[in-house]
Amino acid sequence: MTTLRQSLREESGSAPLSSVRQQRKFRPELQGLRALAAGLVVVYHVWLGRVSGGVDVFFFVSGFLITGQLFRASVRGRIEFRPFWGRMFKRLFPAALTVIVVSAGVALLWLPEHRWIQTAKEVLASALYYENWQLAADSTDYLAQHSGASIMQHFWSLSIQGQFYLVWPLLIALLMLLARPFGWNLRITLLTVLSSLFAGSLAYSVWLTEVNQPFAYFNSLTRVWEFALGGLLALTIDRVVLPRWLAVVAGWLGVVGLAS
């Protein structure tokens, strides 16, 4: 937490530009969280046969990073959409497209013909980043439920990430445009809106999970609170001061909590 707080403070303008650029090169605490998340996904799926919280960690970290970047861009006065989306496209799409194409070829070779149409739908959904909604719809479709697990099923989380990368910059840019003429403090405005999104999405997630758990699992709206929580941390962590020993203890308690 101390490292995160110092990094955000430096990147917000209190450090020389060279220092900011150097700090952005490597964030060991975030890479550690990502490694933990990936490990949880593999261990729980392969050996324990259960769903882990690994994907939730990825959503939280994405909310933290992207909200911080967009907030700093807003403070500077401008969000550059083309470079932002261009970086995301170059980072995500080539690897994802490779997996999609290979998986589609494997499906033609080994899946029975009655699975081809459904698989083609999900290949398209994965390529266009709405696979989670395709799976959400199939969760209420009796015939789809009995067609077996999809080879594209794990693209549901990447689809939600892609939707987040598209919508979040537009949301923050809109709030920036609204804040300026009314003289609103941008940080307070973002905190208010993200808090509302967090509360509304979490409440909806709890309710919908009780009503229809499979649909709730793949629903983008039940996941917004995770991105919003990461964003709230990004906007407040530079103002949280903890003794070093307490920060270390809290960090390890967090790791134990995630793993358990």
Secondary structure by P-SEA (a helix, b strand, c coil): caaaaaaaaaaaccccaaaaaaaacccaaaaaaaaaaaaaaaaaacccccccaaaaaaaaaaaaaaaaaaaaaaaaccccaaaaaaaaaaaccaaaaaaaaaaaaaaaccccccaaaaaaaaaaaaaacaaaaaaaaaaaccccccccccccccaaaaaaaaaaaacaaaaaaaaaaaaacccccaaaaaaaaaaaaaaaaaaaaaaaaaccaaaaaaccccaaaaaaaaaaaaaccccccccaaaaaaaaaaaaaaaac
